[in-house]
Amino acid sequence: MAKEVLLALGGGGLRGIAHLGVIRCLLDHDYVIKGIAGTSAGGLIGGMYASGASFEEIDLAIEHFSANPSFKRRSADSGSLIGTLGLEEVFPEALRDKNIEDFPIRFVATAVDLYTGREIVIKTGNALKAILSTIAIPGVFPSQEFDNYKLIDGGILDPVPVNSARAINSTLPVIAVRLSRKPADYDHTEPNLPFQDVIPSSIIDRLIKSRLVESLVTFYQSIDVLTTKLEEMNLKVDQPDVIVAPETGHYPTLDLTIPADLQELGYTAMQKALPQVEQSLSLVNKMRRIAKYVSVSKKEKD
Protein backbone atom coordinates (compact mmCIF):
# COMPACT_ATOMS: atom_id res chain seq x y z
CA MET A 1 0.00 0.00 0.00
CA ALA A 2 1.31 3.45 -0.95
CA LYS A 3 2.51 5.60 1.94
CA GLU A 4 0.66 8.82 1.11
CA VAL A 5 1.20 12.08 2.99
CA LEU A 6 0.42 15.79 2.80
CA LEU A 7 2.87 18.63 3.43
CA ALA A 8 2.29 21.98 5.12
CA LEU A 9 5.37 24.05 4.34
CA GLY A 10 6.00 27.17 6.41
CA GLY A 11 7.78 30.40 5.59
CA GLY A 12 11.37 31.29 6.33
CA GLY A 13 12.80 33.10 3.32
CA LEU A 14 16.22 31.70 2.48
CA ARG A 15 15.68 28.91 5.03
CA GLY A 16 12.87 27.58 2.83
CA ILE A 17 15.49 25.72 0.79
CA ALA A 18 15.45 23.20 3.66
CA HIS A 19 12.00 22.15 2.39
CA LEU A 20 13.74 20.52 -0.57
CA GLY A 21 15.66 18.29 1.83
CA VAL A 22 12.41 17.30 3.53
CA ILE A 23 10.86 16.36 0.18
CA ARG A 24 13.95 14.44 -0.95
CA CYS A 25 13.96 12.43 2.28
CA LEU A 26 10.31 11.44 1.92
CA LEU A 27 10.81 10.33 -1.67
CA ASP A 28 13.98 8.40 -0.78
CA HIS A 29 11.93 6.45 1.78
CA ASP A 30 9.13 5.64 -0.66
CA TYR A 31 6.52 8.12 0.54
CA VAL A 32 4.07 9.61 -1.94
CA ILE A 33 3.36 13.32 -1.55
CA LYS A 34 -0.30 13.72 -2.50
CA GLY A 35 -0.64 17.41 -1.78
CA ILE A 36 1.24 20.49 -0.62
CA ALA A 37 0.04 23.65 1.10
CA GLY A 38 2.68 26.34 1.25
CA THR A 39 3.04 29.85 2.52
CA SER A 40 5.80 32.33 1.73
CA ALA A 41 9.03 30.36 1.11
CA GLY A 42 7.04 27.15 1.59
CA GLY A 43 4.74 28.27 -1.20
CA LEU A 44 7.70 29.03 -3.45
CA ILE A 45 9.52 25.72 -2.92
CA GLY A 46 6.33 23.67 -2.66
CA GLY A 47 4.90 25.27 -5.79
CA MET A 48 8.01 24.59 -7.84
CA TYR A 49 8.04 20.92 -6.80
CA ALA A 50 4.27 20.45 -7.23
CA SER A 51 4.48 21.96 -10.73
CA GLY A 52 6.47 18.96 -11.89
CA ALA A 53 9.86 20.67 -11.94
CA SER A 54 12.75 18.30 -11.23
CA PHE A 55 15.14 18.77 -8.32
CA GLU A 56 17.81 19.63 -10.87
CA GLU A 57 15.66 22.41 -12.33
CA ILE A 58 14.84 23.81 -8.89
CA ASP A 59 18.47 23.69 -7.75
CA LEU A 60 19.53 25.40 -10.98
CA ALA A 61 16.96 28.18 -10.50
CA ILE A 62 18.19 28.81 -6.95
CA GLU A 63 21.85 28.80 -7.99
CA HIS A 64 21.22 31.07 -10.97
CA PHE A 65 19.37 33.65 -8.91
CA SER A 66 22.00 33.56 -6.18
CA ALA A 67 24.80 34.11 -8.71
CA ASN A 68 22.94 36.70 -10.80
CA PRO A 69 20.53 38.51 -8.48
CA SER A 70 18.14 40.95 -10.06
CA PHE A 71 15.38 42.90 -8.34
CA LYS A 72 13.92 44.76 -11.29
CA ARG A 73 10.56 46.37 -10.69
CA ARG A 74 7.44 46.98 -12.74
CA SER A 75 6.27 50.57 -12.91
CA ALA A 76 2.94 49.46 -11.44
CA ASP A 77 4.49 47.64 -8.46
CA SER A 78 3.26 48.71 -5.04
CA GLY A 79 5.69 50.29 -2.59
CA SER A 80 8.45 47.86 -1.65
CA LEU A 81 12.19 47.71 -1.13
CA ILE A 82 12.80 45.52 -4.18
CA GLY A 83 10.98 44.04 -7.18
CA THR A 84 10.40 40.46 -8.35
CA LEU A 85 11.00 40.56 -12.12
CA GLY A 86 14.46 39.02 -11.78
CA LEU A 87 13.09 36.23 -9.60
CA GLU A 88 10.33 35.46 -12.09
CA GLU A 89 12.88 35.05 -14.89
CA VAL A 90 14.59 32.09 -13.19
CA PHE A 91 11.49 30.08 -12.29
CA PRO A 92 11.54 26.55 -13.79
CA GLU A 93 9.81 26.15 -17.15
CA ALA A 94 7.30 23.73 -15.58
CA LEU A 95 5.90 26.60 -13.51
CA ARG A 96 5.55 29.29 -16.15
CA ASP A 97 2.26 29.92 -17.95
CA LYS A 98 0.58 27.16 -15.96
CA ASN A 99 -2.44 27.14 -13.68
CA ILE A 100 -2.29 25.58 -10.21
CA GLU A 101 -5.10 23.17 -11.02
CA ASP A 102 -2.95 21.70 -13.81
CA PHE A 103 -0.09 20.71 -11.49
CA PRO A 104 0.61 16.95 -11.26
CA ILE A 105 0.54 17.29 -7.44
CA ARG A 106 -2.30 19.05 -5.61
CA PHE A 107 -1.09 22.44 -4.42
CA VAL A 108 -2.48 25.46 -2.63
CA ALA A 109 -0.74 28.70 -1.66
CA THR A 110 -1.89 30.95 1.15
CA ALA A 111 -1.79 34.74 1.25
CA VAL A 112 -3.42 37.59 3.18
CA ASP A 113 -5.80 40.10 1.62
CA LEU A 114 -4.96 43.63 2.74
CA TYR A 115 -8.47 44.84 1.90
CA THR A 116 -10.22 42.47 4.33
CA GLY A 117 -7.48 41.06 6.56
CA ARG A 118 -8.56 37.53 5.62
CA GLU A 119 -6.42 34.54 4.77
CA ILE A 120 -6.88 33.63 1.11
CA VAL A 121 -6.21 30.04 0.02
CA ILE A 122 -5.29 30.07 -3.67
CA LYS A 123 -6.35 26.77 -5.26
CA THR A 124 -6.74 27.75 -8.90
CA GLY A 125 -5.45 30.28 -11.38
CA ASN A 126 -2.07 31.47 -12.58
CA ALA A 127 0.65 29.65 -10.63
CA LEU A 128 3.27 32.37 -10.97
CA LYS A 129 0.87 35.01 -9.66
CA ALA A 130 -0.09 32.78 -6.74
CA ILE A 131 3.53 32.25 -5.73
CA LEU A 132 4.39 35.94 -6.05
CA SER A 133 1.43 36.62 -3.76
CA THR A 134 2.45 34.20 -1.05
CA ILE A 135 6.07 35.48 -0.97
CA ALA A 136 5.11 39.17 -0.89
CA ILE A 137 6.84 40.04 2.39
CA PRO A 138 5.39 43.43 3.41
CA GLY A 139 7.74 46.26 2.52
CA VAL A 140 10.28 43.95 0.86
CA PHE A 141 8.42 42.52 -2.16
CA PRO A 142 5.43 44.21 -3.84
CA SER A 143 1.90 43.12 -2.97
CA GLN A 144 -0.04 41.40 -5.76
CA GLU A 145 -3.44 42.14 -7.27
CA PHE A 146 -5.14 38.74 -7.68
CA ASP A 147 -8.89 38.15 -8.23
CA ASN A 148 -9.87 41.52 -6.71
CA TYR A 149 -7.62 40.92 -3.70
CA LYS A 150 -4.49 42.80 -2.69
CA LEU A 151 -2.32 39.97 -1.44
CA ILE A 152 0.76 39.76 0.77
CA ASP A 153 2.78 37.00 2.46
CA GLY A 154 0.47 34.32 3.88
CA GLY A 155 2.73 33.74 6.86
CA ILE A 156 1.41 36.94 8.43
CA LEU A 157 -1.70 35.05 9.60
CA ASP A 158 -0.77 31.37 9.31
CA PRO A 159 2.99 30.65 9.33
CA VAL A 160 2.48 26.91 8.65
CA PRO A 161 -0.77 26.20 6.71
CA VAL A 162 -1.81 22.92 8.35
CA ASN A 163 -5.56 23.27 7.79
CA SER A 164 -5.05 24.20 4.14
CA ALA A 165 -3.06 20.99 3.67
CA ARG A 166 -5.63 18.93 5.56
CA ALA A 167 -8.41 20.27 3.33
CA ILE A 168 -6.74 18.57 0.35
CA ASN A 169 -7.50 15.14 1.82
CA SER A 170 -8.51 14.90 5.47
CA THR A 171 -7.86 11.14 5.64
CA LEU A 172 -4.11 11.57 5.05
CA PRO A 173 -1.50 12.59 7.65
CA VAL A 174 -0.22 16.17 7.53
CA ILE A 175 3.50 16.77 8.00
CA ALA A 176 4.08 20.37 9.10
CA VAL A 177 7.51 21.88 8.45
CA ARG A 178 8.40 24.97 10.49
CA LEU A 179 11.44 27.16 9.89
CA SER A 180 10.93 29.96 12.39
CA ARG A 181 13.68 31.76 14.31
CA LYS A 182 14.18 32.37 18.02
CA PRO A 183 15.63 35.63 19.41
CA ALA A 184 18.84 33.77 20.29
CA ASP A 185 19.32 32.94 16.59
CA TYR A 186 20.00 36.56 15.60
CA ASP A 187 23.36 38.17 15.05
CA HIS A 188 22.94 41.49 16.86
CA THR A 189 26.43 42.78 16.12
CA GLU A 190 25.89 44.49 12.77
CA PRO A 191 22.39 45.10 11.39
CA ASN A 192 21.97 44.59 7.65
CA LEU A 193 19.15 45.26 5.26
CA PRO A 194 17.74 42.38 3.20
CA PHE A 195 19.87 41.93 0.07
CA GLN A 196 22.07 44.84 1.13
CA ASP A 197 24.82 43.73 -1.27
CA VAL A 198 22.71 44.50 -4.35
CA ILE A 199 21.24 47.82 -3.20
CA PRO A 200 23.24 50.80 -4.54
CA SER A 201 25.86 51.86 -1.99
CA SER A 202 24.76 55.50 -2.18
CA ILE A 203 21.32 54.50 -0.92
CA ILE A 204 22.78 52.27 1.80
CA ASP A 205 25.04 55.10 2.99
CA ARG A 206 22.09 57.46 3.33
CA LEU A 207 20.05 54.84 5.19
CA ILE A 208 22.90 54.09 7.59
CA LYS A 209 23.42 57.78 8.36
CA SER A 210 19.72 58.16 9.12
CA ARG A 211 19.79 55.01 11.32
CA LEU A 212 16.96 53.65 9.18
CA VAL A 213 18.79 50.35 8.62
CA GLU A 214 18.83 49.63 12.34
CA SER A 215 15.15 50.58 12.60
CA LEU A 216 14.16 48.29 9.72
CA VAL A 217 16.15 45.36 11.07
CA THR A 218 14.54 45.80 14.50
CA PHE A 219 11.13 45.92 12.83
CA TYR A 220 11.66 42.69 10.90
CA GLN A 221 13.10 40.92 13.94
CA SER A 222 9.98 41.95 15.85
CA ILE A 223 7.83 40.47 13.08
CA ASP A 224 9.83 37.23 13.34
CA VAL A 225 9.18 37.04 17.10
CA LEU A 226 5.46 37.62 16.55
CA THR A 227 5.36 35.05 13.75
CA THR A 228 7.09 32.41 15.88
CA LYS A 229 4.60 32.87 18.72
CA LEU A 230 1.68 32.75 16.28
CA GLU A 231 3.14 29.62 14.70
CA GLU A 232 3.43 27.87 18.07
CA MET A 233 -0.16 28.74 18.95
CA ASN A 234 -1.55 27.65 15.57
CA LEU A 235 0.28 24.32 15.65
CA LYS A 236 -1.19 23.55 19.07
CA VAL A 237 -4.67 24.26 17.75
CA ASP A 238 -4.35 22.71 14.28
CA GLN A 239 -2.56 19.55 15.48
CA PRO A 240 -0.65 18.25 12.45
CA ASP A 241 0.21 14.56 12.60
CA VAL A 242 3.95 15.28 12.50
CA ILE A 243 5.96 18.46 13.11
CA VAL A 244 9.40 18.75 11.50
CA ALA A 245 11.68 21.59 12.60
CA PRO A 246 15.02 21.71 10.76
CA GLU A 247 17.71 23.54 12.74
CA THR A 248 17.96 26.50 10.38
CA GLY A 249 17.29 29.42 12.74
CA HIS A 250 20.89 30.66 12.64
CA TYR A 251 20.47 31.54 8.95
CA PRO A 252 18.88 34.88 7.95
CA THR A 253 15.51 35.20 6.28
CA LEU A 254 16.78 37.18 3.30
CA ASP A 255 20.25 36.77 1.85
CA LEU A 256 21.94 35.94 -1.45
CA THR A 257 24.53 33.52 -0.09
CA ILE A 258 23.00 30.03 -0.15
CA PRO A 259 24.35 27.86 2.71
CA ALA A 260 25.38 24.47 1.36
CA ASP A 261 23.84 22.57 4.27
CA LEU A 262 20.26 23.88 4.16
CA GLN A 263 18.89 20.92 2.20
CA GLU A 264 20.89 18.55 4.40
CA LEU A 265 19.36 20.10 7.53
CA GLY A 266 15.89 19.54 6.10
CA TYR A 267 16.72 15.97 5.12
CA THR A 268 18.14 15.14 8.57
CA ALA A 269 15.18 16.61 10.43
CA MET A 270 12.72 14.69 8.25
CA GLN A 271 14.68 11.47 8.66
CA LYS A 272 14.48 11.77 12.45
CA ALA A 273 10.71 12.20 12.20
CA LEU A 274 10.07 9.19 9.95
CA PRO A 275 9.00 6.91 12.85
CA GLN A 276 6.25 9.44 13.67
CA VAL A 277 5.16 9.45 10.03
CA GLU A 278 4.93 5.65 10.05
CA GLN A 279 2.83 5.79 13.19
CA SER A 280 0.53 8.39 11.64
CA LEU A 281 -0.18 6.00 8.76
CA SER A 282 -1.52 3.27 11.05
CA LEU A 283 -5.14 2.19 10.65
CA VAL A 284 -5.99 3.51 14.12
CA ASN A 285 -4.73 6.99 13.28
CA LYS A 286 -6.41 6.96 9.89
CA MET A 287 -9.75 6.13 11.55
CA ARG A 288 -9.13 8.91 14.07
CA ARG A 289 -8.64 11.41 11.25
CA ILE A 290 -11.76 10.21 9.48
CA ALA A 291 -13.82 10.51 12.66
CA LYS A 292 -12.43 13.93 13.57
CA TYR A 293 -12.03 15.75 10.28
CA VAL A 294 -14.21 14.07 7.65
CA SER A 295 -17.28 14.18 9.90
CA VAL A 296 -16.60 17.84 10.70
CA SER A 297 -16.33 18.79 7.02
CA LYS A 298 -19.62 16.99 6.29
CA LYS A 299 -21.38 18.92 9.06
CA GLU A 300 -20.02 22.19 7.69
CA LYS A 301 -21.40 21.36 4.23
CA ASP A 302 -24.80 20.47 5.70
C-alpha positions as CSV (number, residue, x, y, z in Angstrom):
1,M,0.0,0.0,0.0
2,A,1.3,3.4,-0.9
3,K,2.5,5.6,1.9
4,E,0.7,8.8,1.1
5,V,1.2,12.1,3.0
6,L,0.4,15.8,2.8
7,L,2.9,18.6,3.4
8,A,2.3,22.0,5.1
9,L,5.4,24.1,4.3
10,G,6.0,27.2,6.4
11,G,7.8,30.4,5.6
12,G,11.4,31.3,6.3
13,G,12.8,33.1,3.3
14,L,16.2,31.7,2.5
15,R,15.7,28.9,5.0
16,G,12.9,27.6,2.8
17,I,15.5,25.7,0.8
18,A,15.4,23.2,3.7
19,H,12.0,22.1,2.4
20,L,13.7,20.5,-0.6
21,G,15.7,18.3,1.8
22,V,12.4,17.3,3.5
23,I,10.9,16.4,0.2
24,R,14.0,14.4,-1.0
25,C,14.0,12.4,2.3
26,L,10.3,11.4,1.9
27,L,10.8,10.3,-1.7
28,D,14.0,8.4,-0.8
29,H,11.9,6.5,1.8
30,D,9.1,5.6,-0.7
31,Y,6.5,8.1,0.5
32,V,4.1,9.6,-1.9
33,I,3.4,13.3,-1.6
34,K,-0.3,13.7,-2.5
35,G,-0.6,17.4,-1.8
36,I,1.2,20.5,-0.6
37,A,0.0,23.6,1.1
38,G,2.7,26.3,1.2
39,T,3.0,29.8,2.5
40,S,5.8,32.3,1.7
41,A,9.0,30.4,1.1
42,G,7.0,27.1,1.6
43,G,4.7,28.3,-1.2
44,L,7.7,29.0,-3.5
45,I,9.5,25.7,-2.9
46,G,6.3,23.7,-2.7
47,G,4.9,25.3,-5.8
48,M,8.0,24.6,-7.8
49,Y,8.0,20.9,-6.8
50,A,4.3,20.4,-7.2
51,S,4.5,22.0,-10.7
52,G,6.5,19.0,-11.9
53,A,9.9,20.7,-11.9
54,S,12.8,18.3,-11.2
55,F,15.1,18.8,-8.3
56,E,17.8,19.6,-10.9
57,E,15.7,22.4,-12.3
58,I,14.8,23.8,-8.9
59,D,18.5,23.7,-7.8
60,L,19.5,25.4,-11.0
61,A,17.0,28.2,-10.5
62,I,18.2,28.8,-7.0
63,E,21.8,28.8,-8.0
64,H,21.2,31.1,-11.0
65,F,19.4,33.7,-8.9
66,S,22.0,33.6,-6.2
67,A,24.8,34.1,-8.7
68,N,22.9,36.7,-10.8
69,P,20.5,38.5,-8.5
70,S,18.1,41.0,-10.1
71,F,15.4,42.9,-8.3
72,K,13.9,44.8,-11.3
73,R,10.6,46.4,-10.7
74,R,7.4,47.0,-12.7
75,S,6.3,50.6,-12.9
76,A,2.9,49.5,-11.4
77,D,4.5,47.6,-8.5
78,S,3.3,48.7,-5.0
79,G,5.7,50.3,-2.6
80,S,8.5,47.9,-1.7
81,L,12.2,47.7,-1.1
82,I,12.8,45.5,-4.2
83,G,11.0,44.0,-7.2
84,T,10.4,40.5,-8.4
85,L,11.0,40.6,-12.1
86,G,14.5,39.0,-11.8
87,L,13.1,36.2,-9.6
88,E,10.3,35.5,-12.1
89,E,12.9,35.0,-14.9
90,V,14.6,32.1,-13.2
91,F,11.5,30.1,-12.3
92,P,11.5,26.6,-13.8
93,E,9.8,26.1,-17.2
94,A,7.3,23.7,-15.6
95,L,5.9,26.6,-13.5
96,R,5.6,29.3,-16.1
97,D,2.3,29.9,-18.0
98,K,0.6,27.2,-16.0
99,N,-2.4,27.1,-13.7
100,I,-2.3,25.6,-10.2
101,E,-5.1,23.2,-11.0
102,D,-3.0,21.7,-13.8
103,F,-0.1,20.7,-11.5
104,P,0.6,17.0,-11.3
105,I,0.5,17.3,-7.4
106,R,-2.3,19.1,-5.6
107,F,-1.1,22.4,-4.4
108,V,-2.5,25.5,-2.6
109,A,-0.7,28.7,-1.7
110,T,-1.9,31.0,1.2
111,A,-1.8,34.7,1.3
112,V,-3.4,37.6,3.2
113,D,-5.8,40.1,1.6
114,L,-5.0,43.6,2.7
115,Y,-8.5,44.8,1.9
116,T,-10.2,42.5,4.3
117,G,-7.5,41.1,6.6
118,R,-8.6,37.5,5.6
119,E,-6.4,34.5,4.8
120,I,-6.9,33.6,1.1
121,V,-6.2,30.0,0.0
122,I,-5.3,30.1,-3.7
123,K,-6.3,26.8,-5.3
124,T,-6.7,27.7,-8.9
125,G,-5.5,30.3,-11.4
126,N,-2.1,31.5,-12.6
127,A,0.6,29.7,-10.6
128,L,3.3,32.4,-11.0
129,K,0.9,35.0,-9.7
130,A,-0.1,32.8,-6.7
131,I,3.5,32.3,-5.7
132,L,4.4,35.9,-6.1
133,S,1.4,36.6,-3.8
134,T,2.4,34.2,-1.0
135,I,6.1,35.5,-1.0
136,A,5.1,39.2,-0.9
137,I,6.8,40.0,2.4
138,P,5.4,43.4,3.4
139,G,7.7,46.3,2.5
140,V,10.3,44.0,0.9
141,F,8.4,42.5,-2.2
142,P,5.4,44.2,-3.8
143,S,1.9,43.1,-3.0
144,Q,0.0,41.4,-5.8
145,E,-3.4,42.1,-7.3
146,F,-5.1,38.7,-7.7
147,D,-8.9,38.1,-8.2
148,N,-9.9,41.5,-6.7
149,Y,-7.6,40.9,-3.7
150,K,-4.5,42.8,-2.7
151,L,-2.3,40.0,-1.4
152,I,0.8,39.8,0.8
153,D,2.8,37.0,2.5
154,G,0.5,34.3,3.9
155,G,2.7,33.7,6.9
156,I,1.4,36.9,8.4
157,L,-1.7,35.1,9.6
158,D,-0.8,31.4,9.3
159,P,3.0,30.6,9.3
160,V,2.5,26.9,8.6
161,P,-0.8,26.2,6.7
162,V,-1.8,22.9,8.3
163,N,-5.6,23.3,7.8
164,S,-5.1,24.2,4.1
165,A,-3.1,21.0,3.7
166,R,-5.6,18.9,5.6
167,A,-8.4,20.3,3.3
168,I,-6.7,18.6,0.3
169,N,-7.5,15.1,1.8
170,S,-8.5,14.9,5.5
171,T,-7.9,11.1,5.6
172,L,-4.1,11.6,5.1
173,P,-1.5,12.6,7.6
174,V,-0.2,16.2,7.5
175,I,3.5,16.8,8.0
176,A,4.1,20.4,9.1
177,V,7.5,21.9,8.4
178,R,8.4,25.0,10.5
179,L,11.4,27.2,9.9
180,S,10.9,30.0,12.4
181,R,13.7,31.8,14.3
182,K,14.2,32.4,18.0
183,P,15.6,35.6,19.4
184,A,18.8,33.8,20.3
185,D,19.3,32.9,16.6
186,Y,20.0,36.6,15.6
187,D,23.4,38.2,15.0
188,H,22.9,41.5,16.9
189,T,26.4,42.8,16.1
190,E,25.9,44.5,12.8
191,P,22.4,45.1,11.4
192,N,22.0,44.6,7.6
193,L,19.1,45.3,5.3
194,P,17.7,42.4,3.2
195,F,19.9,41.9,0.1
196,Q,22.1,44.8,1.1
197,D,24.8,43.7,-1.3
198,V,22.7,44.5,-4.3
199,I,21.2,47.8,-3.2
200,P,23.2,50.8,-4.5
201,S,25.9,51.9,-2.0
202,S,24.8,55.5,-2.2
203,I,21.3,54.5,-0.9
204,I,22.8,52.3,1.8
205,D,25.0,55.1,3.0
206,R,22.1,57.5,3.3
207,L,20.1,54.8,5.2
208,I,22.9,54.1,7.6
209,K,23.4,57.8,8.4
210,S,19.7,58.2,9.1
211,R,19.8,55.0,11.3
212,L,17.0,53.7,9.2
213,V,18.8,50.3,8.6
214,E,18.8,49.6,12.3
215,S,15.2,50.6,12.6
216,L,14.2,48.3,9.7
217,V,16.2,45.4,11.1
218,T,14.5,45.8,14.5
219,F,11.1,45.9,12.8
220,Y,11.7,42.7,10.9
221,Q,13.1,40.9,13.9
222,S,10.0,41.9,15.8
223,I,7.8,40.5,13.1
224,D,9.8,37.2,13.3
225,V,9.2,37.0,17.1
226,L,5.5,37.6,16.6
227,T,5.4,35.0,13.7
228,T,7.1,32.4,15.9
229,K,4.6,32.9,18.7
230,L,1.7,32.8,16.3
231,E,3.1,29.6,14.7
232,E,3.4,27.9,18.1
233,M,-0.2,28.7,18.9
234,N,-1.6,27.6,15.6
235,L,0.3,24.3,15.7
236,K,-1.2,23.5,19.1
237,V,-4.7,24.3,17.7
238,D,-4.4,22.7,14.3
239,Q,-2.6,19.6,15.5
240,P,-0.7,18.3,12.4
241,D,0.2,14.6,12.6
242,V,4.0,15.3,12.5
243,I,6.0,18.5,13.1
244,V,9.4,18.7,11.5
245,A,11.7,21.6,12.6
246,P,15.0,21.7,10.8
247,E,17.7,23.5,12.7
248,T,18.0,26.5,10.4
249,G,17.3,29.4,12.7
250,H,20.9,30.7,12.6
251,Y,20.5,31.5,9.0
252,P,18.9,34.9,7.9
253,T,15.5,35.2,6.3
254,L,16.8,37.2,3.3
255,D,20.3,36.8,1.8
256,L,21.9,35.9,-1.5
257,T,24.5,33.5,-0.1
258,I,23.0,30.0,-0.2
259,P,24.3,27.9,2.7
260,A,25.4,24.5,1.4
261,D,23.8,22.6,4.3
262,L,20.3,23.9,4.2
263,Q,18.9,20.9,2.2
264,E,20.9,18.6,4.4
265,L,19.4,20.1,7.5
266,G,15.9,19.5,6.1
267,Y,16.7,16.0,5.1
268,T,18.1,15.1,8.6
269,A,15.2,16.6,10.4
270,M,12.7,14.7,8.3
271,Q,14.7,11.5,8.7
272,K,14.5,11.8,12.4
273,A,10.7,12.2,12.2
274,L,10.1,9.2,9.9
275,P,9.0,6.9,12.9
276,Q,6.3,9.4,13.7
277,V,5.2,9.4,10.0
278,E,4.9,5.7,10.0
279,Q,2.8,5.8,13.2
280,S,0.5,8.4,11.6
281,L,-0.2,6.0,8.8
282,S,-1.5,3.3,11.0
283,L,-5.1,2.2,10.7
284,V,-6.0,3.5,14.1
285,N,-4.7,7.0,13.3
286,K,-6.4,7.0,9.9
287,M,-9.7,6.1,11.5
288,R,-9.1,8.9,14.1
289,R,-8.6,11.4,11.2
290,I,-11.8,10.2,9.5
291,A,-13.8,10.5,12.7
292,K,-12.4,13.9,13.6
293,Y,-12.0,15.7,10.3
294,V,-14.2,14.1,7.6
295,S,-17.3,14.2,9.9
296,V,-16.6,17.8,10.7
297,S,-16.3,18.8,7.0
298,K,-19.6,17.0,6.3
299,K,-21.4,18.9,9.1
300,E,-20.0,22.2,7.7
301,K,-21.4,21.4,4.2
302,D,-24.8,20.5,5.7
